[in-house]
Amino acid sequence: MYQRRVWTNRETQITERGCMEMKNEQILALLEERKFKELKELLETVHPVDVVEILEDLHEKQMILIFRLLAKEEAAEVFTDMNSDMREYLINTLTDSELEEVMDEMQVDDTVDVLEEVPANVVDRLLMATDEDTRKKINVLLQYPEDSAGSIMNVDYISLRKEMTVEEAIRKIRQVGINKETIYTCYVTEKRRLIGVIDVKDLLTAGESRLIEEIMDENVLCATTLDDQEVVASRIRKYGLVAMPIIDHENCLVGIVTVDDAMSVLQEETTEDISIMAGVSPNEDSYFGTTVFQHARNRSLWLMLLMLSATVTGEILGHYEEAMSVMPVLITFIPMLMGTSGNCGSQSSTMVIRGLAVGEIHFADFFKVIFKETRVALVVGMMLAGINGIRIYLMYDHDVMLAVALGVTMIAVVIMAKCIGCTLPLLAKKIGVDPAIMAAPLISTIMDTCTILMYFTIVTAFFHL
């Protein structure tokens, strides 16, 4: 009896990887044997994204040869997914007619993305490969500010009129849908003003004689051309939309942002936040595509700023040199306290940055967040103080005063670190700065200074130093 096999995610990944390796070997074999007909048939079964991965491992001549064997639509998708170096080499190698065929199959928003990445001398050649109507659309998108919804929207969408019947609407979709970014969501306009939205599913399940006005949804979620692209992408994710309509200041529909563009924006923003949180200047190129000098430049600025700011900690330690000479044992606890405060501050800042990114936390929650983190800090601080106090009591000749002083310091340091760690990202968001800046490297440096001040303030009071 046949039993259904349930595949785990790991098994699926292994199977997919095995299939890709097998196809990769077949492609290389057919390429070496120059069996181009069989190679072209095999390429039709490979997803464009996987084709890009295959091309990355080939020599330039082999890459050109395979690219020329791809069908027009697939070649356009592969061209869009390529990195900037591969794309630039192709542009300089392909003939004008070949380049024109690729550009004709590309969506306008993808073309704009390509133009923004390639050098200026290559832009002219790409624009020459597009028709006049496409160039006008490209110029419109290039006028919008970078990182705005207008800069990533697609101007190819399906627009319907409210007085249309369902039959007329379906007929129009069949006629123009092939050249549109998506046909699953259609937009109802009146004198270019957005008045409703309708899904293809609603059209297919409605009577052919019914009017669009009767079945359209007038409650439309939309964004403006100047809205931040990350905000628009987050809305698409939040509401599970296939696309979001973009309107101008006159409420006229000018384009749409699709879910694939939204995913790209969120990926780019996440990558940028991770870089900033690690104290590295954001870089659009891949890790291996970035030169050693560029890597060093991206990292050195932050490292120099943090290094110079750490000199403040050194000055404070110098101020308490006399106290340390009286009780040299105090020096041994500095690394532990500084490490604990930095870790506590980083934990809080990371949680708040994540909450801000997904829209769970807002600046209005400022005192609510502080109250919660303070309670967390009290519990964590008492646990750490208790364990550390016992350790100090046992290791340092049963010195109760020292154990108590370090216990009080530990609680105070944890509370301070948690509060600073949660408030700095909120304040950064309020003044329009990326909250990711207030992450581990910067938080740790601030915590070091504050911890030293608090530590010696407490111990000098305890021991009258």
C-alpha positions as CSV (number, residue, x, y, z in Angstrom):
1,M,0.0,0.0,0.0
2,Y,1.3,3.5,-1.0
3,Q,2.2,5.6,2.0
4,R,2.5,9.3,1.7
5,R,5.9,10.7,2.5
6,V,6.1,13.8,4.8
7,W,9.2,15.8,3.9
8,T,10.9,17.9,6.6
9,N,12.4,21.3,5.6
10,R,15.9,20.0,5.9
11,E,15.1,17.0,3.6
12,T,13.5,19.4,1.1
13,Q,16.6,21.6,1.2
14,I,18.9,18.6,0.7
15,T,16.8,17.4,-2.2
16,E,16.7,20.8,-3.9
17,R,20.5,21.2,-3.4
18,G,21.0,17.7,-4.9
19,C,18.8,18.5,-8.0
20,M,20.6,21.8,-8.5
21,E,24.1,20.2,-8.4
22,M,22.9,17.5,-10.8
23,K,21.6,20.1,-13.2
24,N,24.7,22.2,-12.8
25,E,26.8,19.2,-13.8
26,Q,24.5,18.5,-16.8
27,I,24.8,22.1,-18.0
28,L,28.6,22.1,-17.8
29,A,28.7,18.7,-19.6
30,L,26.4,19.8,-22.4
31,L,28.4,23.1,-22.7
32,E,31.7,21.3,-23.1
33,E,30.2,18.9,-25.6
34,R,28.6,21.9,-27.4
35,K,25.2,20.3,-27.4
36,F,23.4,23.6,-27.5
37,K,19.9,22.2,-28.4
38,E,19.8,19.9,-25.4
39,L,21.4,22.7,-23.2
40,K,18.6,25.1,-24.2
41,E,15.9,22.6,-23.4
42,L,17.5,21.9,-20.0
43,L,17.8,25.7,-19.2
44,E,14.0,26.0,-19.7
45,T,13.5,23.8,-16.6
46,V,15.8,25.9,-14.4
47,H,14.4,28.8,-12.4
48,P,16.0,32.2,-13.4
49,V,17.4,32.7,-9.8
50,D,19.1,29.3,-10.1
51,V,20.4,30.2,-13.5
52,V,22.1,33.3,-12.0
53,E,23.8,31.1,-9.4
54,I,25.1,28.8,-12.1
55,L,26.4,31.7,-14.2
56,E,28.3,33.0,-11.2
57,D,30.6,29.9,-11.2
58,L,31.3,30.1,-15.0
59,H,33.9,31.9,-17.0
60,E,32.8,35.0,-18.8
61,K,32.7,33.4,-22.2
62,Q,30.6,30.5,-20.9
63,M,28.3,32.9,-19.2
64,I,27.6,34.8,-22.4
65,L,27.0,31.6,-24.3
66,I,24.4,30.3,-21.8
67,F,22.8,33.7,-21.5
68,R,22.2,33.8,-25.3
69,L,20.5,30.4,-25.1
70,L,17.9,31.6,-22.7
71,A,14.4,32.5,-23.8
72,K,13.6,36.2,-23.9
73,E,11.5,36.4,-20.8
74,E,13.8,34.2,-18.8
75,A,16.9,36.2,-20.0
76,A,15.2,39.4,-18.7
77,E,14.6,37.8,-15.3
78,V,18.1,36.5,-15.1
79,F,19.5,39.9,-16.1
80,T,17.5,41.6,-13.3
81,D,18.7,39.1,-10.7
82,M,22.4,39.4,-11.6
83,N,24.9,41.3,-9.5
84,S,26.2,44.6,-10.9
85,D,29.6,43.2,-12.2
86,M,27.9,40.4,-14.2
87,R,25.3,42.8,-15.5
88,E,27.9,45.3,-16.6
89,Y,29.9,42.7,-18.4
90,L,26.8,41.5,-20.3
91,I,25.9,45.0,-21.3
92,N,29.3,45.6,-22.8
93,T,29.3,42.3,-24.6
94,L,25.8,41.9,-26.0
95,T,24.9,43.5,-29.3
96,D,22.4,46.4,-29.5
97,S,19.6,44.1,-30.8
98,E,20.2,41.5,-28.1
99,L,20.2,44.2,-25.4
100,E,17.0,45.7,-26.8
101,E,15.3,42.3,-26.6
102,V,16.2,42.0,-22.9
103,M,15.1,45.5,-22.1
104,D,11.8,45.0,-23.8
105,E,11.0,42.1,-21.5
106,M,11.9,43.9,-18.3
107,Q,9.5,45.7,-16.0
108,V,10.0,49.4,-15.8
109,D,10.8,49.3,-12.0
110,D,13.4,46.6,-12.6
111,T,14.9,48.7,-15.3
112,V,15.2,51.7,-13.0
113,D,16.9,49.5,-10.4
114,V,19.4,48.4,-13.0
115,L,20.1,52.0,-14.1
116,E,20.8,53.1,-10.6
117,E,23.4,50.4,-10.1
118,V,25.4,50.6,-13.4
119,P,28.1,53.3,-14.2
120,A,27.0,56.4,-16.0
121,N,28.7,55.5,-19.3
122,V,26.5,52.3,-19.4
123,V,23.3,54.1,-18.6
124,D,23.2,55.8,-22.0
125,R,23.5,52.5,-23.8
126,L,20.7,51.0,-21.8
127,L,18.4,53.9,-22.4
128,M,19.1,53.7,-26.1
129,A,17.9,50.1,-26.0
130,T,14.5,51.1,-24.7
131,D,11.6,52.7,-26.6
132,E,10.5,56.3,-26.2
133,D,7.4,55.3,-24.1
134,T,9.6,53.3,-21.7
135,R,12.1,56.1,-21.4
136,K,9.3,58.5,-20.3
137,K,8.2,56.1,-17.6
138,I,11.8,55.6,-16.4
139,N,12.3,59.4,-16.2
140,V,9.2,59.7,-14.1
141,L,10.4,57.1,-11.6
142,L,13.9,58.6,-11.5
143,Q,12.4,62.0,-10.3
144,Y,11.2,60.6,-7.0
145,P,13.5,60.7,-4.0
146,E,15.6,57.7,-3.2
147,D,14.0,55.3,-0.7
148,S,10.5,56.7,-1.5
149,A,7.6,54.6,-2.6
150,G,7.6,56.4,-6.0
151,S,11.2,55.3,-6.7
152,I,10.3,51.5,-6.5
153,M,6.7,51.5,-7.8
154,N,5.7,50.0,-11.2
155,V,3.6,52.1,-13.5
156,D,2.3,49.0,-15.4
157,Y,-1.0,48.1,-13.7
158,I,-4.6,47.2,-14.7
159,S,-7.0,50.1,-14.4
160,L,-10.8,49.5,-14.7
161,R,-13.8,51.8,-14.9
162,K,-16.7,51.5,-12.4
163,E,-19.3,51.4,-15.3
164,M,-17.7,48.4,-16.8
165,T,-19.4,45.0,-16.7
166,V,-17.5,42.0,-15.3
167,E,-17.4,40.6,-18.9
168,E,-15.8,43.8,-20.2
169,A,-13.3,43.8,-17.4
170,I,-12.1,40.2,-18.0
171,R,-11.8,41.0,-21.7
172,K,-9.6,44.0,-20.9
173,I,-7.4,41.9,-18.6
174,R,-6.9,39.3,-21.4
175,Q,-5.9,42.0,-23.8
176,V,-3.4,44.0,-21.7
177,G,-2.6,41.7,-18.8
178,I,0.4,40.1,-20.5
179,N,2.4,43.4,-20.2
180,K,1.4,44.2,-16.6
181,E,3.3,43.6,-13.4
182,T,0.3,41.8,-11.8
183,I,-3.2,40.9,-12.9
184,Y,-4.4,39.5,-9.5
185,T,-5.4,42.9,-8.2
186,C,-7.1,45.5,-10.4
187,Y,-7.7,49.1,-9.6
188,V,-10.9,51.1,-10.3
189,T,-10.3,54.7,-11.3
190,E,-12.4,57.7,-12.3
191,K,-10.5,60.5,-14.2
192,R,-7.3,58.8,-12.9
193,R,-8.5,59.1,-9.3
194,L,-8.4,55.9,-7.3
195,I,-11.9,55.0,-6.1
196,G,-11.8,51.2,-5.6
197,V,-10.0,47.9,-5.9
198,I,-11.1,44.4,-7.0
199,D,-9.4,41.0,-7.1
200,V,-9.5,38.8,-10.1
201,K,-11.1,36.1,-7.9
202,D,-14.1,38.4,-7.4
203,L,-14.4,39.0,-11.2
204,L,-14.3,35.3,-12.0
205,T,-16.9,34.4,-9.4
206,A,-19.3,37.3,-10.2
207,G,-22.0,37.3,-12.9
208,E,-20.8,38.6,-16.3
209,S,-23.5,41.3,-16.4
210,R,-22.7,42.8,-13.0
211,L,-21.1,46.2,-12.9
212,I,-17.6,46.7,-11.4
213,E,-19.1,49.4,-9.1
214,E,-21.3,46.8,-7.5
215,I,-18.5,44.4,-6.5
216,M,-15.4,46.7,-6.0
217,D,-14.0,47.4,-2.5
218,E,-14.0,51.2,-1.8
219,N,-11.9,50.8,1.3
220,V,-8.5,50.9,-0.4
221,L,-5.2,50.6,1.4
222,C,-2.8,52.9,-0.4
223,A,0.4,55.0,0.0
224,T,1.7,58.2,-1.5
225,T,4.7,58.6,-3.8
226,L,6.7,60.3,-1.1
227,D,6.1,57.7,1.6
228,D,9.1,55.9,2.8
229,Q,9.6,52.6,0.9
230,E,10.2,50.7,4.2
231,V,6.9,51.9,5.6
232,V,5.1,50.8,2.4
233,A,6.8,47.4,2.4
234,S,5.9,46.9,6.1
235,R,2.2,47.6,5.3
236,I,2.2,45.1,2.4
237,R,3.7,42.5,4.8
238,K,1.3,43.4,7.6
239,Y,-1.9,43.2,5.5
240,G,-0.8,40.4,3.3
241,L,-1.2,42.3,0.0
242,V,-0.1,41.3,-3.4
243,A,0.4,44.9,-4.3
244,M,-0.3,48.4,-2.9
245,P,-1.5,51.3,-5.0
246,I,0.5,54.5,-5.0
247,I,-1.2,57.8,-5.4
248,D,0.1,61.4,-5.9
249,H,-1.0,64.5,-4.0
250,E,-4.2,64.7,-6.1
251,N,-5.2,61.2,-5.2
252,C,-4.5,60.1,-8.8
253,L,-3.2,56.5,-9.2
254,V,0.3,56.6,-10.6
255,G,1.7,53.1,-9.9
256,I,1.8,50.1,-7.6
257,V,4.4,48.5,-5.3
258,T,4.3,44.7,-5.6
259,V,5.1,42.1,-2.9
260,D,8.3,41.1,-4.5
261,D,9.6,44.7,-4.5
262,A,8.5,44.9,-0.8
263,M,10.5,41.8,0.1
264,S,13.5,43.3,-1.6
265,V,13.1,46.6,0.3
266,L,12.8,44.7,3.7
267,Q,15.8,42.6,2.9
268,E,17.9,45.7,2.0
269,E,16.7,47.5,5.2
270,T,17.5,44.5,7.3
271,T,20.9,44.1,5.8
272,E,21.6,47.8,6.4
273,D,20.4,47.6,10.1
274,I,22.6,44.5,10.7
275,S,25.6,46.4,9.3
276,I,24.9,49.5,11.4
277,M,24.3,47.4,14.5
278,A,27.7,45.8,14.0
279,G,29.4,49.2,13.6
280,V,29.9,48.8,9.9
281,S,28.9,51.4,7.3
282,P,26.2,49.9,5.0
283,N,27.3,48.6,1.6
284,E,25.1,47.5,-1.3
285,D,27.7,45.2,-2.8
286,S,28.1,41.6,-1.8
287,Y,30.8,40.5,0.7
288,F,33.1,39.0,-2.0
289,G,32.1,41.8,-4.4
290,T,33.5,44.4,-2.1
291,T,37.2,45.2,-2.2
292,V,39.5,44.9,0.9
293,F,40.0,48.6,0.9
294,Q,36.2,49.2,0.8
295,H,35.7,46.8,3.7
296,A,38.4,48.5,5.7
297,R,36.9,52.0,5.0
298,N,33.4,50.9,6.0
299,R,34.6,49.5,9.3
300,S,37.4,51.9,10.3
301,L,35.3,55.1,10.8
302,W,33.2,53.4,13.4
303,L,36.2,51.8,15.1
304,M,38.0,55.2,15.3
305,L,35.0,56.9,16.8
306,L,34.5,54.1,19.4
307,M,38.2,54.1,20.1
308,L,38.3,57.9,20.7
309,S,35.2,57.7,22.9
310,A,36.8,55.0,25.0
311,T,39.4,57.5,26.1
312,V,36.8,59.0,28.4
313,T,36.7,55.8,30.3
314,G,40.5,56.0,30.7
315,E,40.3,59.5,32.1
316,I,37.7,58.4,34.7
317,L,39.9,55.5,35.8
318,G,42.7,57.9,36.2
319,H,40.6,60.1,38.4
320,Y,40.1,57.1,40.8
321,E,43.7,56.0,40.8
322,E,44.1,56.9,44.5
323,A,41.2,54.7,45.5
324,M,42.5,51.8,43.5
325,S,45.9,52.1,45.1
326,V,44.3,51.8,48.6
327,M,42.2,48.8,47.5
328,P,43.9,47.2,44.5
329,V,41.3,44.4,44.6
330,L,38.8,46.9,43.1
331,I,40.5,46.7,39.7
332,T,39.7,42.9,39.3
333,F,36.0,43.6,39.2
334,I,36.1,46.2,36.5
335,P,36.0,43.9,33.4
336,M,33.1,41.8,34.9
337,L,31.0,44.9,35.6
338,M,31.8,46.5,32.2
339,G,31.0,43.3,30.4
340,T,27.8,42.8,32.2
341,S,26.6,46.3,31.6
342,G,27.4,46.2,27.9
343,N,25.6,42.9,27.5
344,C,22.5,44.1,29.4
345,G,22.4,47.3,27.4
346,S,22.8,45.4,24.1
347,Q,20.0,43.0,25.0
348,S,17.6,45.9,25.7
349,S,18.5,47.9,22.7
350,T,18.2,44.9,20.4
351,M,14.7,44.1,21.7
352,V,13.6,47.7,21.3
353,I,15.2,48.0,17.8
354,R,13.4,44.9,16.7
355,G,10.1,46.2,18.2
356,L,10.5,49.5,16.4
357,A,11.3,47.7,13.1
358,V,8.1,45.5,13.1
359,G,5.9,48.3,14.4
360,E,5.3,46.7,17.8
361,I,6.9,49.6,19.8
362,H,6.4,53.3,19.2
363,F,7.8,56.4,20.9
364,A,4.4,56.8,22.6
365,D,5.4,53.7,24.6
366,F,8.5,55.4,26.0
367,F,7.6,55.2,29.7
368,K,5.8,51.8,29.3
369,V,9.1,50.4,27.9
370,I,11.2,51.9,30.6
371,F,8.8,50.5,33.3
372,K,9.0,47.0,31.8
373,E,12.8,47.1,31.4
374,T,13.3,48.4,34.9
375,R,11.3,45.4,36.3
376,V,13.3,43.0,34.2
377,A,16.5,44.7,35.3
378,L,15.5,44.3,39.0
379,V,15.0,40.6,38.6
380,V,18.1,40.0,36.5
381,G,20.2,42.3,38.8
382,M,19.2,40.6,42.0
383,M,20.0,37.2,40.5
384,L,23.4,38.3,39.3
385,A,24.2,40.1,42.5
386,G,23.2,37.1,44.6
387,I,25.4,34.7,42.7
388,N,28.3,37.2,42.4
389,G,28.0,38.1,46.1
390,I,28.4,34.4,47.2
391,R,31.4,34.0,44.9
392,I,33.1,37.1,46.3
393,Y,32.4,36.1,49.9
394,L,33.9,32.7,49.3
395,M,36.9,33.8,47.2
396,Y,37.9,37.0,49.2
397,D,38.3,35.9,52.8
398,H,34.6,36.1,53.6
399,D,34.6,39.9,53.1
400,V,30.9,40.7,53.6
401,M,31.3,44.5,52.9
402,L,33.0,43.8,49.6
403,A,30.3,41.3,48.6
404,V,27.5,43.7,49.5
405,A,29.2,46.6,47.7
406,L,29.6,44.6,44.5
407,G,26.1,43.3,44.8
408,V,24.6,46.8,45.1
409,T,26.8,47.9,42.2
410,M,25.7,45.0,40.1
411,I,22.0,45.8,40.6
412,A,22.5,49.5,39.9
413,V,24.6,48.8,36.8
414,V,22.0,46.4,35.4
415,I,19.2,48.8,35.9
416,M,21.1,51.6,34.4
417,A,22.2,49.6,31.4
418,K,18.7,48.3,30.7
419,C,17.2,51.8,30.9
420,I,19.8,53.4,28.7
421,G,19.6,50.5,26.3
422,C,15.9,50.8,25.8
423,T,15.7,54.6,25.7
424,L,18.4,55.4,23.2
425,P,16.8,53.6,20.2
426,L,13.5,55.3,21.0
427,L,15.1,58.7,21.2
428,A,16.9,58.0,17.9
429,K,13.7,57.1,16.2
430,K,12.0,60.3,17.5
431,I,14.7,62.6,16.0
432,G,14.8,60.7,12.7
433,V,18.0,58.8,13.2
434,D,18.2,55.0,12.4
435,P,17.6,53.2,15.8
436,A,20.1,50.5,14.7
437,I,22.9,53.0,15.4
438,M,22.1,52.5,19.1
439,A,23.3,48.9,19.0
440,A,26.1,46.8,20.5
441,P,29.2,48.8,19.7
442,L,27.9,52.3,20.7
443,I,25.9,51.0,23.7
444,S,28.9,49.0,25.0
445,T,31.1,52.1,24.8
446,I,28.5,54.3,26.6
447,M,28.0,51.6,29.2
448,D,31.7,51.3,29.9
449,T,31.9,55.0,30.9
450,C,28.7,55.0,33.0
451,T,29.6,51.7,34.7
452,I,33.0,53.0,35.9
453,L,31.4,56.2,37.2
454,M,28.7,54.2,39.1
455,Y,31.1,51.5,40.4
456,F,33.6,53.9,42.0
457,T,30.8,56.2,43.3
458,I,29.4,53.2,45.2
459,V,32.6,51.6,46.4
460,T,34.2,54.9,47.5
461,A,31.0,55.6,49.5
462,F,31.0,52.1,51.1
463,F,34.7,52.1,52.0
464,H,35.1,55.9,52.6
465,L,38.0,56.1,50.1
